[in-house]
Amino acid sequence: MQWTDEQISGIRKLASEGFTRRETADKLGISYDALQGKARRLGIEFQKPVKNEYDSDGTQSSKTILKVVRGHKMTPREVLEAHGYDY
């Protein structure tokens, strides 16, 4: 695969923003295997995939929800709504 400077900078940017390899490959429209090989050669580290955590009632924990919306600054109201509270 011939890599463009734009693709490489995209990989670096998304990795620095905390995206996983899978998320980065999907966003850039490239295969996971190609991304993994290129990132390894360039020494780029990625965020580990988020393990879903659930509360006793079966809903995702607020910790998981906040990890999912990484990079998005949330108001207190948005946090409560994401966790299923309606006030």
Sine and cosine of phi, psi and omega as CSV:
sin_phi,cos_phi,sin_psi,cos_psi,sin_omega,cos_omega
0.00,0.00,0.70,-0.72,0.05,-1.00
-1.00,-0.03,0.89,-0.45,-0.06,-1.00
-1.00,-0.02,0.71,-0.71,0.07,-1.00
-1.00,-0.05,0.34,-0.94,0.07,-1.00
-0.87,0.49,-0.57,0.82,0.01,-1.00
-0.90,0.43,-0.68,0.74,0.02,-1.00
-0.90,0.43,-0.70,0.72,-0.01,-1.00
-0.90,0.43,-0.68,0.73,0.02,-1.00
-0.92,0.39,-0.55,0.83,0.07,-1.00
-0.89,0.45,-0.67,0.74,0.04,-1.00
-0.88,0.48,-0.75,0.66,-0.01,-1.00
-0.88,0.48,-0.68,0.73,-0.03,-1.00
-0.89,0.46,-0.77,0.63,-0.05,-1.00
-0.91,0.41,-0.61,0.79,0.05,-1.00
-0.89,0.45,-0.67,0.75,-0.01,-1.00
-0.93,0.36,-0.39,0.92,0.03,-1.00
-1.00,0.07,-0.02,1.00,0.09,-1.00
1.00,-0.09,0.26,0.97,0.02,-1.00
-0.98,0.20,0.43,-0.90,0.06,-1.00
-0.99,0.13,0.17,-0.99,0.07,-1.00
-0.86,0.51,-0.72,0.69,-0.03,-1.00
-0.87,0.49,-0.73,0.69,0.01,-1.00
-0.88,0.47,-0.65,0.76,-0.01,-1.00
-0.91,0.42,-0.71,0.70,0.02,-1.00
-0.87,0.50,-0.70,0.72,0.01,-1.00
-0.89,0.46,-0.70,0.71,-0.03,-1.00
-0.91,0.42,-0.58,0.81,-0.04,-1.00
-1.00,-0.02,-0.11,0.99,0.02,-1.00
0.93,0.36,0.57,0.82,0.03,-1.00
-0.84,-0.54,0.28,-0.96,-0.02,-1.00
-0.96,0.29,0.49,-0.87,0.03,-1.00
-0.87,0.50,-0.69,0.72,-0.04,-1.00
-0.90,0.44,-0.66,0.75,0.03,-1.00
-0.90,0.44,-0.68,0.73,0.01,-1.00
-0.89,0.45,-0.71,0.71,-0.03,-1.00
-0.86,0.50,-0.71,0.70,0.01,-1.00
-0.90,0.44,-0.71,0.71,-0.01,-1.00
-0.91,0.41,-0.68,0.73,0.00,-1.00
-0.89,0.46,-0.64,0.77,0.01,-1.00
-0.90,0.45,-0.69,0.72,0.00,-1.00
-0.91,0.42,-0.54,0.84,-0.02,-1.00
-1.00,0.03,-0.14,0.99,-0.01,-1.00
0.96,0.27,0.48,0.88,-0.02,-1.00
-1.00,0.03,0.78,-0.63,0.03,-1.00
-0.99,-0.15,0.58,-0.81,0.02,-1.00
-0.88,-0.48,0.35,-0.94,0.11,-0.99
-0.91,0.42,0.62,-0.79,0.09,-1.00
-0.95,0.30,0.54,-0.84,0.04,-1.00
-0.85,0.53,0.57,-0.82,-0.02,-1.00
-0.98,0.20,0.77,-0.63,0.10,-1.00
-1.00,0.10,0.81,-0.59,0.03,-1.00
-0.91,0.41,0.75,-0.67,0.06,-1.00
-0.88,-0.48,0.68,-0.74,-0.07,-1.00
-0.85,-0.52,0.59,-0.81,0.09,-1.00
-0.98,0.20,0.12,-0.99,-0.05,-1.00
-0.88,0.47,-0.41,0.91,0.00,-1.00
-1.00,0.04,0.08,1.00,0.06,-1.00
1.00,-0.01,-0.05,1.00,0.03,-1.00
-1.00,0.04,0.40,-0.92,0.04,-1.00
-0.90,0.43,0.61,-0.80,0.01,-1.00
-0.94,0.33,0.39,-0.92,0.01,-1.00
-0.89,0.46,-0.50,0.87,0.04,-1.00
-0.88,0.47,-0.70,0.71,0.03,-1.00
-0.91,0.41,-0.70,0.71,-0.01,-1.00
-0.86,0.51,-0.69,0.72,-0.01,-1.00
-0.92,0.39,-0.55,0.83,0.06,-1.00
-0.92,0.39,-0.59,0.81,-0.03,-1.00
-0.91,0.42,-0.59,0.81,-0.04,-1.00
-0.99,-0.10,0.51,0.86,-0.04,-1.00
-0.74,0.67,0.60,-0.80,0.04,-1.00
0.99,0.14,-0.17,0.99,-0.01,-1.00
-0.98,-0.19,0.88,-0.47,0.04,-1.00
-0.97,0.26,0.84,-0.55,-0.09,-1.00
-0.94,-0.34,0.62,-0.78,0.12,-0.99
-0.98,0.22,0.33,-0.94,0.07,-1.00
-0.82,0.58,-0.61,0.80,0.02,-1.00
-0.89,0.45,-0.68,0.73,0.02,-1.00
-0.89,0.46,-0.62,0.79,0.03,-1.00
-0.89,0.46,-0.73,0.69,0.00,-1.00
-0.90,0.44,-0.66,0.75,0.01,-1.00
-0.91,0.41,-0.61,0.80,0.03,-1.00
-0.91,0.42,-0.49,0.87,-0.01,-1.00
-1.00,0.01,0.01,1.00,0.10,-0.99
0.99,-0.12,0.15,0.99,0.02,-1.00
-1.00,0.04,0.65,-0.76,0.07,-1.00
-0.83,-0.56,0.92,-0.38,-0.04,-1.00
-0.86,-0.50,0.00,0.00,0.00,0.00
